[in-house]
Amino acid sequence: MAEDYLSLLIQRWRNDPGATYRSWFLWDERLKNLRSIRRGLAAVIQEIETGTFGTAYKGSSLEVVVRSIAEQRQIFRGADHAFLWKPKLRIPDIYENADNQRAFGRFLAVCADCTTCDPILDAVRALDQRRIKGLGPAAANLLYFLHPTEMPPFNTAIVNGYNALAAARVKLGSWEEYLAMREGIVRLNTEHRGLLSNDLGAIGGLLFDIGTKRYLPPPPDDDPAARAQWQADLATVREASAKQAKSLKAAADGDRTHTEIQGWLRDLGLALGFDVWIASNDKNRSYADGRLSDGCLTSLPKRLLESSGADGIRMIDVLWLDKASGAASAAFEVEHTTSIYSGIVRLLDLALGNCGPAQGLYVVAPDDREDDVRAQLRRPAFRSVTALAVKYLPYSELEKNRQAMARFGSGLKALDAVARPVS
């Protein structure tokens, strides 16, 4: 039966280390970025509502959000192309046309506040009726990060994968066809929920891998020869996946290095007399014959839990907290290989929330990423960062000085002596 072959395909895909399920959907940073992108969209909505968004994509809060999405590994590569200003075509027409910009802002605001599916679909149809030139269903990627269980991601490869799997003819650029495809995706996801997820990113990744021809869709029931060839092709894909082990191991080594830096900061914070918080999705990582969160807080202090940026604060890599007051004394985002955008947004969640500013905000990164850190922190979209005195802390300085700081240091003085201002 075709359904049995599709189940076999999904099982093979789930076990493929190079497919999107393992390389993106199960990626720890995906959950962190999910929250940061939502926070970034809130900034876009606010700027449009207050008339401070401006008339350009470059340097805008929207660029920060879309660039963060585009850096979500291979499935979202190129997601920013739809929002880049194309001067000859005057698209997408949300920069020069103030009415269209406000309509786009209202669309995002309504979708951000929705708790059920129907209002989201109504907002999509209302936006479609405006016929804003150049603003097609690529914007559905924004909706995915707001409502991952309701709206699937969208790009050419996903459309190609859906057409191949469902024998459909969905066309790019039409909101109506996206919504029709969504119905089919939800139906497929429901039928195979045991192998997929409530989060439509999983089936989106499957369709992406079919659309890029990493996997071929199951053949019709009435073609035994095609079915035999298809099973042989699946075996070939498995062999090809094994060849990717070295590069994927390198990525895993990068994750371990990220955890190691968090461990250094944990131990240093405890030695200096702070309570320490480890990002909620990193707590159970293995470190030093135990868990990364050993000896750390199991819940945030009340003043942070009740702040407006609580969701983002929970995901900050490491927090040092004053034992008496529970106030944040220092916050650290470790940016080993991932996008610096999301980490900065999380620091801003803390600094600009209603819980009082932290004494020190630090981007901790390899020495060879210093220019990248400085460039990103100086972007117009992060203009408030300058006043917050965010500092860059290179790996080498932390590694070289952390033991002496733990023995002889107090507060943040020793740390600030080796951290570098970026303004």
Secondary structure, DSSP 8 states (H G I E B T S, - for coil): -HHHHHHHHHHHHHH-TTSHIIIIIT-HHHHHHHHHHHHHHHHHHHHHHHT-S-S-STTSHHHHHHHHHHTSTGGGTTTTTTTS-BTTTTBSTTSS-HHHHHHHHHHHHHHHH--SHHHHHHHHHHHHHHT-TT--GGGHHHHHHH-TTTS----HHHHHHHHHHHT----TT-HHHHHHHHHHHHHHHHHTTTTS-SSTHHHHHHHHHHHTTSS-----TT-HHHHHHHHHHHHHHHHHHHTTHHHHHHHHHHHHHHHHHHHHHHHHHHHTT-EEEE-TTTTT-EETTEETTTTS-SS--HHHHTSTTHHHHTTSSEEEE-TTT--EEEEEEE-SSS-HHHHHHHHHHHHTSTT---SEEEEEE-GGGHHHHHHHHTSGGGTTHHHHT-EEEEHHHHHHHHHHHHHH--TTHHHHHHSEE--
